[in-house]
Amino acid sequence: MRDSHRFAHTANLSLGLKHGVESETVVLFRPPRLNSKFEDSVMMAWGKFT
């Protein structure tokens, strides 16, 4: 399964600002093959993470 899914993690502030992130946020990008008109292609979650 790990060979068929790409994952990346970054703490680069300039990359976050490029996508509109200004604080600790988890950003999920859906691959184009999973895009639908009913769901956003980018999801963001922010707040207190434990």
PQR file with spaces between the fields and no chain letter, atoms N, CA, C, O and H, PARSE charges and radii, in Angstrom:
ATOM       1  N    MET     1       0.821   -1.189    0.000 -0.4000 1.5000
ATOM       2  CA   MET     1       0.000    0.000    0.000 -0.0000 2.0000
ATOM       3  C    MET     1       0.865    1.253    0.000  0.5500 1.7000
ATOM       4  O    MET     1       0.502    2.234   -0.649 -0.5500 1.4000
ATOM       5  N    ARG     2       1.988    1.260    0.698 -0.4000 1.5000
ATOM       6  CA   ARG     2       2.803    2.472    0.744 -0.0000 2.0000
ATOM       7  C    ARG     2       3.387    2.830   -0.614  0.5500 1.7000
ATOM       8  O    ARG     2       3.753    3.982   -0.846 -0.5500 1.4000
ATOM       9  H    ARG     2       2.283    0.463    1.225  0.4000 1.0000
ATOM      10  N    ASP     3       3.478    1.855   -1.512 -0.4000 1.5000
ATOM      11  CA   ASP     3       3.997    2.135   -2.842 -0.0000 2.0000
ATOM      12  C    ASP     3       2.966    2.807   -3.744  0.5500 1.7000
ATOM      13  O    ASP     3       3.327    3.373   -4.776 -0.5500 1.4000
ATOM      14  H    ASP     3       3.180    0.919   -1.323  0.4000 1.0000
ATOM      15  N    SER     4       1.704    2.753   -3.374 -0.4000 1.5000
ATOM      16  CA   SER     4       0.669    3.324   -4.230 -0.0000 2.0000
ATOM      17  C    SER     4       0.125    4.662   -3.719  0.5500 1.7000
ATOM      18  O    SER     4      -0.755    5.243   -4.355 -0.5500 1.4000
ATOM      19  H    SER     4       1.411    2.293   -2.535  0.4000 1.0000
ATOM      20  N    HIS     5       0.627    5.161   -2.587 -0.4000 1.5000
ATOM      21  CA   HIS     5       0.165    6.435   -2.030 -0.0000 2.0000
ATOM      22  C    HIS     5       1.368    7.324   -1.754  0.5500 1.7000
ATOM      23  O    HIS     5       2.368    6.879   -1.191 -0.5500 1.4000
ATOM      24  H    HIS     5       1.341    4.688   -2.071  0.4000 1.0000
ATOM      25  N    ARG     6       1.260    8.586   -2.154 -0.4000 1.5000
ATOM      26  CA   ARG     6       2.328    9.538   -1.863 -0.0000 2.0000
ATOM      27  C    ARG     6       1.948   10.341   -0.629  0.5500 1.7000
ATOM      28  O    ARG     6       0.786   10.699   -0.436 -0.5500 1.4000
ATOM      29  H    ARG     6       0.448    8.948   -2.611  0.4000 1.0000
ATOM      30  N    PHE     7       2.938   10.617    0.197 -0.4000 1.5000
ATOM      31  CA   PHE     7       2.735   11.380    1.414 -0.0000 2.0000
ATOM      32  C    PHE     7       3.894   12.353    1.554  0.5500 1.7000
ATOM      33  O    PHE     7       5.039   12.015    1.255 -0.5500 1.4000
ATOM      34  H    PHE     7       3.882   10.326    0.040  0.4000 1.0000
ATOM      35  N    ALA     8       3.593   13.553    2.005 -0.4000 1.5000
ATOM      36  CA   ALA     8       4.642   14.538    2.251 -0.0000 2.0000
ATOM      37  C    ALA     8       4.284   15.341    3.487  0.5500 1.7000
ATOM      38  O    ALA     8       3.110   15.545    3.798 -0.5500 1.4000
ATOM      39  H    ALA     8       2.663   13.828    2.248  0.4000 1.0000
ATOM      40  N    HIS     9       5.305   15.789    4.179 -0.4000 1.5000
ATOM      41  CA   HIS     9       5.129   16.602    5.379 -0.0000 2.0000
ATOM      42  C    HIS     9       6.134   17.734    5.299  0.5500 1.7000
ATOM      43  O    HIS     9       7.294   17.515    4.949 -0.5500 1.4000
ATOM      44  H    HIS     9       6.258   15.624    3.927  0.4000 1.0000
ATOM      45  N    THR    10       5.702   18.931    5.619 -0.4000 1.5000
ATOM      46  CA   THR    10       6.625   20.058    5.620 -0.0000 2.0000
ATOM      47  C    THR    10       6.242   21.044    6.716  0.5500 1.7000
ATOM      48  O    THR    10       5.082   21.139    7.115 -0.5500 1.4000
ATOM      49  H    THR    10       4.760   19.109    5.903  0.4000 1.0000
ATOM      50  N    ALA    11       7.227   21.760    7.181 -0.4000 1.5000
ATOM      51  CA   ALA    11       7.008   22.844    8.130 -0.0000 2.0000
ATOM      52  C    ALA    11       7.516   24.154    7.523  0.5500 1.7000
ATOM      53  O    ALA    11       7.802   25.107    8.248 -0.5500 1.4000
ATOM      54  H    ALA    11       8.170   21.683    6.857  0.4000 1.0000
ATOM      55  N    ASN    12       7.626   24.199    6.208 -0.4000 1.5000
ATOM      56  CA   ASN    12       8.129   25.346    5.476 -0.0000 2.0000
ATOM      57  C    ASN    12       7.070   26.447    5.455  0.5500 1.7000
ATOM      58  O    ASN    12       5.999   26.272    4.874 -0.5500 1.4000
ATOM      59  H    ASN    12       7.394   23.425    5.619  0.4000 1.0000
ATOM      60  N    LEU    13       7.367   27.573    6.086 -0.4000 1.5000
ATOM      61  CA   LEU    13       6.407   28.671    6.198 -0.0000 2.0000
ATOM      62  C    LEU    13       6.044   29.261    4.836  0.5500 1.7000
ATOM      63  O    LEU    13       4.876   29.560    4.590 -0.5500 1.4000
ATOM      64  H    LEU    13       8.237   27.715    6.559  0.4000 1.0000
ATOM      65  N    SER    14       7.022   29.432    3.950 -0.4000 1.5000
ATOM      66  CA   SER    14       6.712   30.035    2.644 -0.0000 2.0000
ATOM      67  C    SER    14       5.788   29.139    1.819  0.5500 1.7000
ATOM      68  O    SER    14       4.951   29.649    1.075 -0.5500 1.4000
ATOM      69  H    SER    14       7.971   29.189    4.150  0.4000 1.0000
ATOM      70  N    LEU    15       5.919   27.843    1.933 -0.4000 1.5000
ATOM      71  CA   LEU    15       5.018   26.931    1.229 -0.0000 2.0000
ATOM      72  C    LEU    15       3.610   27.013    1.814  0.5500 1.7000
ATOM      73  O    LEU    15       2.626   26.971    1.075 -0.5500 1.4000
ATOM      74  H    LEU    15       6.598   27.428    2.537  0.4000 1.0000
ATOM      75  N    GLY    16       3.514   27.129    3.128 -0.4000 1.5000
ATOM      76  CA   GLY    16       2.209   27.287    3.765 -0.0000 2.0000
ATOM      77  C    GLY    16       1.529   28.580    3.357  0.5500 1.7000
ATOM      78  O    GLY    16       0.327   28.592    3.091 -0.5500 1.4000
ATOM      79  H    GLY    16       4.313   27.163    3.728  0.4000 1.0000
ATOM      80  N    LEU    17       2.277   29.655    3.305 -0.4000 1.5000
ATOM      81  CA   LEU    17       1.713   30.949    2.903 -0.0000 2.0000
ATOM      82  C    LEU    17       1.222   30.907    1.460  0.5500 1.7000
ATOM      83  O    LEU    17       0.238   31.566    1.123 -0.5500 1.4000
ATOM      84  H    LEU    17       3.253   29.645    3.521  0.4000 1.0000
ATOM      85  N    LYS    18       1.890   30.147    0.612 -0.4000 1.5000
ATOM      86  CA   LYS    18       1.470   30.004   -0.782 -0.0000 2.0000
ATOM      87  C    LYS    18       0.066   29.409   -0.876  0.5500 1.7000
ATOM      88  O    LYS    18      -0.675   29.706   -1.814 -0.5500 1.4000
ATOM      89  H    LYS    18       2.689   29.612    0.886  0.4000 1.0000
ATOM      90  N    HIS    19      -0.299   28.569    0.093 -0.4000 1.5000
ATOM      91  CA   HIS    19      -1.609   27.918    0.092 -0.0000 2.0000
ATOM      92  C    HIS    19      -2.577   28.544    1.095  0.5500 1.7000
ATOM      93  O    HIS    19      -3.625   27.966    1.384 -0.5500 1.4000
ATOM      94  H    HIS    19       0.302   28.328    0.855  0.4000 1.0000
ATOM      95  N    GLY    20      -2.235   29.730    1.632 -0.4000 1.5000
ATOM      96  CA   GLY    20      -3.142   30.457    2.506 -0.0000 2.0000
ATOM      97  C    GLY    20      -3.134   30.001    3.953  0.5500 1.7000
ATOM      98  O    GLY    20      -4.088   30.258    4.688 -0.5500 1.4000
ATOM      99  H    GLY    20      -1.383   30.199    1.397  0.4000 1.0000
ATOM     100  N    VAL    21      -2.074   29.330    4.369 -0.4000 1.5000
ATOM     101  CA   VAL    21      -1.967   28.833    5.743 -0.0000 2.0000
ATOM     102  C    VAL    21      -1.105   29.796    6.540  0.5500 1.7000
ATOM     103  O    VAL    21       0.025   30.088    6.148 -0.5500 1.4000
ATOM     104  H    VAL    21      -1.300   29.122    3.772  0.4000 1.0000
ATOM     105  N    GLU    22      -1.630   30.299    7.667 -0.4000 1.5000
ATOM     106  CA   GLU    22      -0.879   31.247    8.482 -0.0000 2.0000
ATOM     107  C    GLU    22      -0.578   30.722    9.876  0.5500 1.7000
ATOM     108  O    GLU    22       0.162   31.363   10.622 -0.5500 1.4000
ATOM     109  H    GLU    22      -2.548   30.062    7.985  0.4000 1.0000
ATOM     110  N    SER    23      -1.131   29.573   10.248 -0.4000 1.5000
ATOM     111  CA   SER    23      -0.865   28.987   11.561 -0.0000 2.0000
ATOM     112  C    SER    23      -0.804   27.474   11.409  0.5500 1.7000
ATOM     113  O    SER    23      -0.888   26.952   10.297 -0.5500 1.4000
ATOM     114  H    SER    23      -1.732   29.052    9.642  0.4000 1.0000
ATOM     115  N    GLU    24      -0.659   26.775   12.521 -0.4000 1.5000
ATOM     116  CA   GLU    24      -0.575   25.316   12.471 -0.0000 2.0000
ATOM     117  C    GLU    24      -1.842   24.742   11.854  0.5500 1.7000
ATOM     118  O    GLU    24      -2.928   24.856   12.423 -0.5500 1.4000
ATOM     119  H    GLU    24      -0.591   27.199   13.424  0.4000 1.0000
ATOM     120  N    THR    25      -1.699   24.136   10.711 -0.4000 1.5000
ATOM     121  CA   THR    25      -2.835   23.634    9.943 -0.0000 2.0000
ATOM     122  C    THR    25      -2.445   22.344    9.236  0.5500 1.7000
ATOM     123  O    THR    25      -1.312   22.195    8.779 -0.5500 1.4000
ATOM     124  H    THR    25      -0.817   24.043   10.249  0.4000 1.0000
ATOM     125  N    VAL    26      -3.370   21.434    9.151 -0.4000 1.5000
ATOM     126  CA   VAL    26      -3.187   20.224    8.352 -0.0000 2.0000
ATOM     127  C    VAL    26      -3.911   20.455    7.034  0.5500 1.7000
ATOM     128  O    VAL    26      -5.099   20.779    7.021 -0.5500 1.4000
ATOM     129  H    VAL    26      -4.290   21.555    9.523  0.4000 1.0000
ATOM     130  N    VAL    27      -3.197   20.289    5.929 -0.4000 1.5000
ATOM     131  CA   VAL    27      -3.776   20.497    4.602 -0.0000 2.0000
ATOM     132  C    VAL    27      -3.737   19.169    3.852  0.5500 1.7000
ATOM     133  O    VAL    27      -2.690   18.529    3.754 -0.5500 1.4000
ATOM     134  H    VAL    27      -2.232   20.026    5.940  0.4000 1.0000
ATOM     135  N    LEU    28      -4.877   18.769    3.332 -0.4000 1.5000
ATOM     136  CA   LEU    28      -4.983   17.529    2.565 -0.0000 2.0000
ATOM     137  C    LEU    28      -5.336   17.879    1.128  0.5500 1.7000
ATOM     138  O    LEU    28      -6.354   18.521    0.869 -0.5500 1.4000
ATOM     139  H    LEU    28      -5.728   19.289    3.413  0.4000 1.0000
ATOM     140  N    PHE    29      -4.497   17.458    0.202 -0.4000 1.5000
ATOM     141  CA   PHE    29      -4.742   17.662   -1.224 -0.0000 2.0000
ATOM     142  C    PHE    29      -5.235   16.348   -1.809  0.5500 1.7000
ATOM     143  O    PHE    29      -4.549   15.329   -1.724 -0.5500 1.4000
ATOM     144  H    PHE    29      -3.670   16.937    0.412  0.4000 1.0000
ATOM     145  N    ARG    30      -6.410   16.368   -2.396 -0.4000 1.5000
ATOM     146  CA   ARG    30      -6.934   15.163   -3.047 -0.0000 2.0000
ATOM     147  C    ARG    30      -6.292   15.029   -4.429  0.5500 1.7000
ATOM     148  O    ARG    30      -6.157   16.021   -5.146 -0.5500 1.4000
ATOM     149  H    ARG    30      -6.968   17.195   -2.466  0.4000 1.0000
ATOM     150  N    PRO    31      -5.899   13.818   -4.806 -0.5600 1.5000
ATOM     151  CA   PRO    31      -5.346   13.632   -6.152  0.2800 2.0000
ATOM     152  C    PRO    31      -6.421   13.866   -7.210  0.5500 1.7000
ATOM     153  O    PRO    31      -7.603   13.644   -6.951 -0.5500 1.4000
ATOM     154  N    PRO    32      -6.022   14.310   -8.390 -0.5600 1.5000
ATOM     155  CA   PRO    32      -7.007   14.611   -9.448  0.2800 2.0000
ATOM     156  C    PRO    32      -7.954   13.456   -9.759  0.5500 1.7000
ATOM     157  O    PRO    32      -9.112   13.693  -10.104 -0.5500 1.4000
ATOM     158  N    ARG    33      -7.499   12.232   -9.646 -0.4000 1.5000
ATOM     159  CA   ARG    33      -8.373   11.093   -9.964 -0.0000 2.0000
ATOM     160  C    ARG    33      -9.480   10.904   -8.937  0.5500 1.7000
ATOM     161  O    ARG    33     -10.447   10.188   -9.200 -0.5500 1.4000
ATOM     162  H    ARG    33      -6.559   12.039   -9.366  0.4000 1.0000
ATOM     163  N    LEU    34      -9.354   11.540   -7.757 -0.4000 1.5000
ATOM     164  CA   LEU    34     -10.384   11.437   -6.725 -0.0000 2.0000
ATOM     165  C    LEU    34     -11.233   12.697   -6.604  0.5500 1.7000
ATOM     166  O    LEU    34     -12.111   12.760   -5.744 -0.5500 1.4000
ATOM     167  H    LEU    34      -8.569   12.121   -7.543  0.4000 1.0000
ATOM     168  N    ASN    35     -10.995   13.695   -7.439 -0.4000 1.5000
ATOM     169  CA   ASN    35     -11.779   14.933   -7.392 -0.0000 2.0000
ATOM     170  C    ASN    35     -13.227   14.676   -7.795  0.5500 1.7000
ATOM     171  O    ASN    35     -13.516   13.858   -8.668 -0.5500 1.4000
ATOM     172  H    ASN    35     -10.282   13.644   -8.138  0.4000 1.0000
ATOM     173  N    SER    36     -14.123   15.398   -7.134 -0.4000 1.5000
ATOM     174  CA   SER    36     -15.532   15.348   -7.517 -0.0000 2.0000
ATOM     175  C    SER    36     -16.120   16.744   -7.366  0.5500 1.7000
ATOM     176  O    SER    36     -15.548   17.592   -6.681 -0.5500 1.4000
ATOM     177  H    SER    36     -13.888   16.063   -6.424  0.4000 1.0000
ATOM     178  N    LYS    37     -17.245   16.981   -7.996 -0.4000 1.5000
ATOM     179  CA   LYS    37     -17.878   18.297   -7.905 -0.0000 2.0000
ATOM     180  C    LYS    37     -18.560   18.500   -6.553  0.5500 1.7000
ATOM     181  O    LYS    37     -18.989   19.612   -6.245 -0.5500 1.4000
ATOM     182  H    LYS    37     -17.710   16.292   -8.552  0.4000 1.0000
ATOM     183  N    PHE    38     -18.668   17.455   -5.749 -0.4000 1.5000
ATOM     184  CA   PHE    38     -19.341   17.541   -4.456 -0.0000 2.0000
ATOM     185  C    PHE    38     -18.381   17.789   -3.295  0.5500 1.7000
ATOM     186  O    PHE    38     -18.819   18.132   -2.197 -0.5500 1.4000
ATOM     187  H    PHE    38     -18.321   16.551   -6.000  0.4000 1.0000
ATOM     188  N    GLU    39     -17.079   17.621   -3.524 -0.4000 1.5000
ATOM     189  CA   GLU    39     -16.089   17.803   -2.469 -0.0000 2.0000
ATOM     190  C    GLU    39     -14.979   18.725   -2.950  0.5500 1.7000
ATOM     191  O    GLU    39     -14.658   18.758   -4.138 -0.5500 1.4000
ATOM     192  H    GLU    39     -16.723   17.343   -4.416  0.4000 1.0000
ATOM     193  N    ASP    40     -14.399   19.470   -2.023 -0.4000 1.5000
ATOM     194  CA   ASP    40     -13.273   20.338   -2.350 -0.0000 2.0000
ATOM     195  C    ASP    40     -12.034   19.498   -2.640  0.5500 1.7000
ATOM     196  O    ASP    40     -11.869   18.414   -2.081 -0.5500 1.4000
ATOM     197  H    ASP    40     -14.660   19.443   -1.058  0.4000 1.0000
ATOM     198  N    SER    41     -11.168   19.997   -3.509 -0.4000 1.5000
ATOM     199  CA   SER    41      -9.940   19.270   -3.817 -0.0000 2.0000
ATOM     200  C    SER    41      -8.877   19.491   -2.745  0.5500 1.7000
ATOM     201  O    SER    41      -7.894   18.753   -2.679 -0.5500 1.4000
ATOM     202  H    SER    41     -11.302   20.878   -3.963  0.4000 1.0000
ATOM     203  N    VAL    42      -9.075   20.516   -1.901 -0.4000 1.5000
ATOM     204  CA   VAL    42      -8.165   20.788   -0.791 -0.0000 2.0000
ATOM     205  C    VAL    42      -8.993   20.887    0.482  0.5500 1.7000
ATOM     206  O    VAL    42     -10.011   21.578    0.519 -0.5500 1.4000
ATOM     207  H    VAL    42      -9.874   21.115   -1.954  0.4000 1.0000
ATOM     208  N    MET    43      -8.552   20.195    1.522 -0.4000 1.5000
ATOM     209  CA   MET    43      -9.225   20.259    2.825 -0.0000 2.0000
ATOM     210  C    MET    43      -8.233   20.786    3.851  0.5500 1.7000
ATOM     211  O    MET    43      -7.058   20.418    3.827 -0.5500 1.4000
ATOM     212  H    MET    43      -7.725   19.634    1.492  0.4000 1.0000
ATOM     213  N    MET    44      -8.699   21.648    4.753 -0.4000 1.5000
ATOM     214  CA   MET    44      -7.839   22.189    5.806 -0.0000 2.0000
ATOM     215  C    MET    44      -8.466   21.934    7.162  0.5500 1.7000
ATOM     216  O    MET    44      -9.676   22.061    7.344 -0.5500 1.4000
ATOM     217  H    MET    44      -9.653   21.947    4.773  0.4000 1.0000
ATOM     218  N    ALA    45      -7.614   21.572    8.110 -0.4000 1.5000
ATOM     219  CA   ALA    45      -8.048   21.378    9.493 -0.0000 2.0000
ATOM     220  C    ALA    45      -7.110   22.188   10.381  0.5500 1.7000
ATOM     221  O    ALA    45      -5.890   22.088   10.255 -0.5500 1.4000
ATOM     222  H    ALA    45      -6.630   21.469    7.962  0.4000 1.0000
ATOM     223  N    TRP    46      -7.670   22.980   11.266 -0.4000 1.5000
ATOM     224  CA   TRP    46      -6.855   23.786   12.161 -0.0000 2.0000
ATOM     225  C    TRP    46      -7.471   23.747   13.540  0.5500 1.7000
ATOM     226  O    TRP    46      -8.604   23.303   13.726 -0.5500 1.4000
ATOM     227  H    TRP    46      -8.662   23.062   11.369  0.4000 1.0000
ATOM     228  N    GLY    47      -6.704   24.219   14.499 -0.4000 1.5000
ATOM     229  CA   GLY    47      -7.154   24.201   15.882 -0.0000 2.0000
ATOM     230  C    GLY    47      -6.117   23.521   16.747  0.5500 1.7000
ATOM     231  O    GLY    47      -4.939   23.472   16.392 -0.5500 1.4000
ATOM     232  H    GLY    47      -5.783   24.580   14.348  0.4000 1.0000
ATOM     233  N    LYS    48      -6.539   23.006   17.856 -0.4000 1.5000
ATOM     234  CA   LYS    48      -5.621   22.340   18.775 -0.0000 2.0000
ATOM     235  C    LYS    48      -5.487   20.873   18.382  0.5500 1.7000
ATOM     236  O    LYS    48      -6.469   20.130   18.370 -0.5500 1.4000
ATOM     237  H    LYS    48      -7.496   23.046   18.144  0.4000 1.0000
ATOM     238  N    PHE    49      -4.259   20.464   18.061 -0.4000 1.5000
ATOM     239  CA   PHE    49      -3.993   19.077   17.697 -0.0000 2.0000
ATOM     240  C    PHE    49      -3.315   18.380   18.859  0.5500 1.7000
ATOM     241  O    PHE    49      -2.411   18.928   19.490 -0.5500 1.4000
ATOM     242  H    PHE    49      -3.462   21.067   18.071  0.4000 1.0000
ATOM     243  N    THR    50      -3.754   17.189   19.129 -0.4000 1.5000
ATOM     244  CA   THR    50      -3.136   16.425   20.223 -0.0000 2.0000
ATOM     245  C    THR    50      -2.559   15.138   19.709  0.5500 1.7000
ATOM     246  O    THR    50      -1.997   14.361   20.481 -0.5500 1.4000
ATOM     247  H    THR    50      -4.488   16.743   18.617  0.4000 1.0000
